[in-house]
Amino acid sequence: MKPILLIDTASPHCAVALVLENDLLLRTSEQERQSAQKALPLVESLLDDAGISQTQLGAIGVVSGPGSFTGMRIGVAIAQGLGFANQIPVVPISSLAALAFSSGTEHLREMALPEEGLKEGTSAENWLAIIPAREQEYYIGAYRVSNQMAAADKSGCVASAPTLHTLIPDQVLQEEDFAALVAKLLKLAEPSSYAICSSQTLPDSLLQSTVHSAAALRVSPEISMQSLSILVQQALESGAEYDPSSALPNYVKEQMNY
């Protein structure tokens, strides 16, 4: 497998990673909102430390948003530039999808108690991912994270990686619209339950319309680069074309009519 470069500038801390055959090398900025200054130097430092040139990369995965407008534009621009220069695919991944997948895979790992091992079968969770946009507006997306589990030993090893399926596409909602969203999600979800993952602590007014019917609530400010690497590799294995010109910031807000 050729190395895959991962870029996340939509989260508070800029992060880049290099996926190798049996390893994942990670670099993050120490301060928040430093993508403009830190993203490209972090990429260059990561490649230098790994002894890998741009021409050796097999693909690039980038968190395309929604999130910080400046941050996601910078990340996509870097990914596009490297993709065009080296004629390699660029895979854009939604921030909400990555957040749901990170939370879902962590939950699946917690279910796999080492002392008991895993049972054969399928485990699935429905996740409502939430990223605050501006006052009383939120980016949301609903996803199903499932895993076909083979019998595992006490080490908790799983034969296959989890998969992600979209239930409700990324969009922007105002706080008063969440009750209708939850009702729609419960109709689509199978089983008819869901959990919430958010990039920030949510206000009490919003929690009253969502958490009362949710099975769990997770707050994850940063996206797991390990989970991002799985999503990117699954996208590449799907056979779809990922031309750098098609990797665009996922603003979501453009869908709103004000």
Residue, then its C-alpha position, 0 to 999 in steps of 0.5 A: m500500500k502506498p502512503i496516504l496523507l490525511i489532513d484535518t484543518a476543520s477541527p480546532h487543532c490542525a492535524v495531519a497524519l501519514v498512513l503507512e502499511n502498519d503504522l500511522l504517524l500523527r502531527t498536531s498543532e499545539q494551539e487552536r485555529q492555527s491552520a493558516q500558519k501550521a498546516l503546510p509546515l506540519v505536512e512538510s515536517l511529517l513527510d520529512d520525518a517519515g523519509i517520504s516524498q510527495t511523489q511517493l504518496g498514493a492518495i490524500g484524505v481531507v476533512s472537508g467540513p462543515g466547520s471552520f470556514t478558513g480552516m476547511r478551505i486551507g485543508v482542501a487547498i493543500a490537498q488539491g495542490l498536492g493532488f494535482a501536482n502528483q496526480i493522485p486521488v483526493v478524498p473529501i470526508s465530511s466532518l460530521a461523518a468523521l465525527a459519527f464514525s469516530s464515536g461509533t467505532e469507539h463505542l464498538r471497541e468499548m462493547a468488545l470487552p477483552e475478558e469476554g471476547l466478541k460474539e459473532g454477529t452484527s453490532a450497529e449504532n445510529w449517531l446524530a452528529i452535531i457541530p455548532a455553526r452560529e447562535q442557535e444554528y447547528y450542522i447536523g448529519a445522521y449516520r449508522v455505524s455497523n460492524q460485522m464481527a467475527a469470533a474474536d479471541k481475548s485480545g478483542c481483535v475484529a476481522s473487519a472494519p466498521t462501515l458508515h451509512t448515511l441516514i440524514p445528509d449533512q445540513v444546517l438546522q435551527e434549534e427549534d427544528f430538532a424535535a422534528l429531526v429526532a422524530k425523522l431519525l427514529k423512523l429511519a433508524e434500525p434499531s429505533s434508537y440513536a446516540i448523539c456525538s458533538s464537537q462541543t458541549l451543547p446548551d441545555s435548551l438543545l439537550q432538552s429536545t434531543v438527549h431525552s430520547a438518546a441512548a448516549l451523548r459523547v463530546s469529541p472536539e477532535i476527529s480521530m485520525q485512525s477513524l479518518s484513515i479507515l473512511v478514506q481507505q474504504a472510499l478508495e477501495s470502492g472504486a470511485e474516482y476522486d479527482p482533486s478538482s472534485a474535492l471541495p469545501n463542504y460549506v453546507k450553509e449554501q443549502m440554507n435559504y435565509 
